[in-house]
């Protein structure tokens, strides 16, 4: 199953949709742009292990799954006025709940 990530922007009553292929690799600057954030904000996500990369962020190639996680982090930060450390915990809990739901589905 293929998942397609997209970015939807509304302006003056019009919508613009940008498709982001899950397999498309983005450098740091393009990744930040796809997330609608600054590169500094992305680097903070890496510092708080919200985005888990093991190489230099300047040479890392981000993928669609990373975009989805970063956007989810931004929404949690914005909606709950949460610190990035709190967002990291929330995302870990969300991931764990999703994992448990998949296991439960598998047993039924």
C-alpha positions as CSV (number, residue, x, y, z in Angstrom):
1,X,0.0,0.0,0.0
2,X,1.4,3.4,-1.0
3,X,0.8,6.4,1.2
4,X,0.8,9.9,-0.4
5,X,1.6,12.9,1.8
6,X,0.3,16.2,0.7
7,X,0.3,19.8,1.9
8,X,-2.9,21.8,1.6
9,X,-2.7,25.6,1.6
10,X,-5.7,27.9,1.7
11,X,-5.5,31.5,0.6
12,X,-8.1,33.9,-0.6
13,X,-10.7,31.2,-0.6
14,X,-8.6,29.0,-2.9
15,X,-6.8,25.8,-2.1
16,X,-3.4,24.7,-3.3
17,X,-2.3,21.1,-2.8
18,X,1.3,20.0,-3.0
19,X,1.9,16.2,-3.3
20,X,4.9,14.9,-1.4
21,X,5.9,11.4,-2.5
22,X,6.7,9.2,0.5
23,X,9.8,8.0,-1.2
24,X,11.0,11.4,-2.3
25,X,14.1,12.5,-0.4
26,X,14.4,16.1,0.7
27,X,17.4,18.0,2.0
28,X,17.1,20.0,5.2
29,X,16.1,23.3,3.5
30,X,13.4,21.7,1.3
31,X,12.2,19.6,4.2
32,X,11.8,22.7,6.3
33,X,9.9,24.4,3.5
34,X,7.6,21.3,3.0
35,X,6.8,21.5,6.7
36,X,6.2,25.2,6.6
37,X,8.9,25.9,9.2
38,X,12.4,27.1,9.6
39,X,15.5,24.9,9.4
40,X,16.2,26.0,13.1
41,X,12.9,24.5,14.1
42,X,13.7,21.2,12.2
43,X,17.0,21.1,14.0
44,X,15.3,21.4,17.3
45,X,13.1,18.4,16.4
46,X,16.2,16.5,15.9
47,X,17.7,17.7,19.2
48,X,14.6,16.5,21.0
49,X,14.6,13.1,19.1
50,X,11.2,13.9,17.6
51,X,12.9,13.2,14.2
52,X,15.5,10.5,14.7
53,X,18.4,10.7,12.5
54,X,21.9,9.5,13.1
55,X,23.9,11.6,10.6
56,X,24.6,15.2,10.1
57,X,21.2,16.9,9.3
58,X,22.8,18.9,6.5
59,X,23.5,15.7,4.6
60,X,20.5,13.8,5.7
61,X,17.7,13.1,3.2
62,X,14.3,13.4,4.8
63,X,11.4,11.4,3.5
64,X,7.6,11.8,3.4
65,X,7.2,10.0,6.7
66,X,9.5,12.6,8.3
67,X,7.3,15.4,6.9
68,X,4.2,13.8,8.4
69,X,5.8,13.4,11.8
70,X,7.1,17.0,11.8
71,X,3.7,18.4,10.8
72,X,2.1,16.4,13.6
73,X,4.7,17.8,16.0
74,X,3.9,21.3,14.9
75,X,0.2,20.8,15.4
76,X,0.7,19.4,18.9
77,X,3.0,22.2,19.8
78,X,0.6,24.8,18.4
79,X,-2.7,23.3,19.7
80,X,-1.5,22.6,23.2
81,X,1.1,25.3,23.5
82,X,3.5,22.5,24.4
83,X,7.2,22.5,24.7
84,X,9.2,20.3,22.3
85,X,10.0,17.9,25.2
86,X,6.3,17.6,25.8
87,X,5.6,17.1,22.1
88,X,8.2,14.3,22.1
89,X,6.4,12.5,24.9
90,X,3.0,13.0,23.2
91,X,4.3,11.6,19.9
92,X,5.9,8.6,21.7
93,X,2.5,7.9,23.4
94,X,0.6,8.3,20.1
95,X,3.0,5.9,18.4
96,X,2.6,3.4,21.2
97,X,-1.2,3.6,21.0
98,X,-1.1,3.0,17.3
99,X,1.2,0.1,17.7
100,X,-1.1,-1.5,20.3
101,X,-4.2,-0.9,18.1
102,X,-2.5,-2.7,15.2
103,X,-1.7,-5.6,17.5
104,X,-5.2,-5.7,18.8
105,X,-6.6,-5.7,15.2
106,X,-4.2,-8.6,14.4
107,X,-5.6,-10.7,17.2
108,X,-9.3,-10.2,16.2
